[in-house]
Amino acid sequence: MPKGGWREFSGSESLQRPSDPGGPGVARAQQRVRVQRTKAGKGGKLVTAVTGLDIPDAEARALLQRLKTRAGTGGTLKDGVIELQGDQVALTLAELEAQGFRPKQAGG
């Protein structure tokens, strides 16, 4: 460490995300959660995508399981994005609100 304790973007601790262990985290009601339906890259199939979740991976998987059960469809978790098969926007918005998030519908 240089004399005086000054460091500019050196080390991985400056690149830590809030959801990393040891980070402060963000309250559920303050997260920017977006729910949108899309067909991009899915071979023309309609998919409901949930982005902006800043929760640990285990909680995201539990949330995915609740959403899949409630919707009666399949789904997956890819790179922090929850994808549900079909048009499940209204149901997803309601479930996220029940879990303490403040989701918004994105797109058309």
Backbone hydrogen bonds in HBPLUS format (Angstrom, degrees):
<---DONOR---> <-ACCEPTOR-->    atom                        ^
c    i                          cat <-CA-CA->   ^        H-A-AA   ^      H-
h    n   atom  resd res      DA  || num        DHA   H-A  angle D-A-AA Bond
n    s   type  num  typ     dist DA aas  dist angle  dist       angle   num
A0005-GLY N   A0002-PRO O   3.15 MM   3  5.82 158.7  2.20 138.9 139.5     1
A0015-LEU N   A0012-SER O   3.00 MM   3  5.30 151.9  2.08 109.1 117.9     2
A0020-ASP N   A0017-ARG O   3.07 MM   3  5.49 161.4  2.11 114.5 120.4     3
A0023-GLY N   A0020-ASP O   2.95 MM   3  5.43 160.5  1.99 137.3 139.9     4
A0030-GLN N   A0027-ALA O   3.02 MM   3  5.38 149.6  2.11 110.2 119.6     5
A0031-GLN N   A0028-ARG O   3.33 MM   3  5.47 164.3  2.36 106.4 111.0     6
A0104-LYS N   A0033-VAL O   2.99 MM  71  6.39 147.5  2.10 149.2 158.1     7
A0034-ARG N   A0051-THR O   2.91 MM  17  5.25 161.6  1.94 143.0 149.2     8
A0051-THR N   A0034-ARG O   2.89 MM  17  5.25 159.5  1.93 152.4 158.3     9
A0035-VAL N   A0104-LYS O   2.89 MM  69  6.17 154.6  1.95 157.2 162.0    10
A0106-ALA N   A0035-VAL O   2.82 MM  71  5.68 162.7  1.84 137.3 142.8    11
A0036-GLN N   A0049-ALA O   2.95 MM  13  5.37 160.1  1.99 151.4 158.1    12
A0049-ALA N   A0036-GLN O   2.70 MM  13  5.37 165.2  1.72 170.9 169.8    13
A0038-THR N   A0047-VAL O   2.76 MM   9  5.35 158.3  1.80 157.6 165.3    14
A0047-VAL N   A0038-THR O   2.85 MM   9  5.35 153.7  1.92 156.0 164.8    15
A0042-LYS N   A0039-LYS O   3.10 MM   3  5.51 157.8  2.15 139.9 135.0    16
A0045-LYS N   A0042-LYS O   3.30 MM   3  5.45 165.7  2.32 108.0 111.5    17
A0086-GLY N   A0046-LEU O   2.91 MM  40  5.05 147.4  2.02 148.7 140.1    18
A0048-THR N   A0084-LEU O   2.85 MM  36  5.06 166.4  1.87 152.7 156.5    19
A0084-LEU N   A0048-THR O   2.81 MM  36  5.06 161.9  1.84 148.3 154.6    20
A0050-VAL N   A0082-ILE O   2.78 MM  32  5.01 154.9  1.84 150.3 157.3    21
A0082-ILE N   A0050-VAL O   3.11 MM  32  5.01 153.2  2.18 146.5 146.3    22
A0060-ALA N   A0056-PRO O   3.00 MM   4  6.31 153.6  2.07 152.1 160.6    23
A0061-ARG N   A0057-ASP O   2.96 MM   4  6.21 154.0  2.03 149.5 155.6    24
A0062-ALA N   A0058-ALA O   3.08 MM   4  6.33 152.2  2.16 142.2 149.6    25
A0063-LEU N   A0059-GLU O   2.90 MM   4  6.11 155.8  1.96 147.8 154.4    26
A0064-LEU N   A0060-ALA O   2.87 MM   4  6.07 155.0  1.93 144.8 152.0    27
A0065-GLN N   A0061-ARG O   2.98 MM   4  6.21 154.7  2.05 142.7 149.1    28
A0066-ARG N   A0062-ALA O   3.04 MM   4  6.36 155.9  2.10 145.9 151.8    29
A0067-LEU N   A0063-LEU O   2.94 MM   4  6.20 161.8  1.97 153.0 157.9    30
A0068-LYS N   A0064-LEU O   2.88 MM   4  6.08 162.0  1.91 154.4 159.2    31
A0069-THR N   A0065-GLN O   2.99 MM   4  6.12 160.2  2.03 147.4 152.8    32
A0070-ARG N   A0066-ARG O   2.93 MM   4  6.06 164.5  1.95 150.0 154.6    33
A0071-ALA N   A0067-LEU O   2.91 MM   4  5.99 157.6  1.96 147.6 153.7    34
A0072-GLY N   A0068-LYS O   2.79 MM   4  5.64 136.5  1.98 138.7 150.3    35
A0085-GLN N   A0074-GLY O   2.99 MM  11  5.63 170.0  2.00 151.6 150.0    36
A0076-THR N   A0083-GLU O   2.81 MM   7  5.29 148.8  1.91 146.5 156.9    37
A0083-GLU N   A0076-THR O   2.86 MM   7  5.29 170.7  1.86 159.2 161.3    38
A0078-LYS N   A0081-VAL O   2.94 MM   3  5.24 163.8  1.97 153.5 151.3    39
A0081-VAL N   A0078-LYS O   2.89 MM   3  5.24 158.5  1.94 116.5 123.8    40
A0092-THR N   A0088-GLN O   2.91 MM   4  5.94 155.8  1.97 150.2 157.8    41
A0093-LEU N   A0089-VAL O   2.88 MM   4  6.08 162.1  1.91 158.3 162.7    42
A0094-ALA N   A0090-ALA O   3.11 MM   4  6.31 162.1  2.15 147.4 151.8    43
A0095-GLU N   A0091-LEU O   3.02 MM   4  6.25 159.5  2.06 147.4 153.0    44
A0096-LEU N   A0092-THR O   2.92 MM   4  6.06 162.6  1.95 153.8 158.4    45
A0097-GLU N   A0093-LEU O   3.05 MM   4  6.22 156.1  2.11 146.5 152.8    46
A0098-ALA N   A0094-ALA O   3.06 MM   4  6.29 151.2  2.15 142.6 150.6    47
A0099-GLN N   A0095-GLU O   3.06 MM   4  6.32 131.7  2.30 138.5 151.3    48
A0099-GLN N   A0096-LEU O   3.13 MM   3  4.99 130.8  2.38  91.8 105.2    49
A0101-PHE N   A0096-LEU O   3.02 MM   5  5.44 155.2  2.09 157.4 149.5    50
A0100-GLY N   A0097-GLU O   3.11 MM   3  5.22 161.7  2.14 105.0 110.4    51
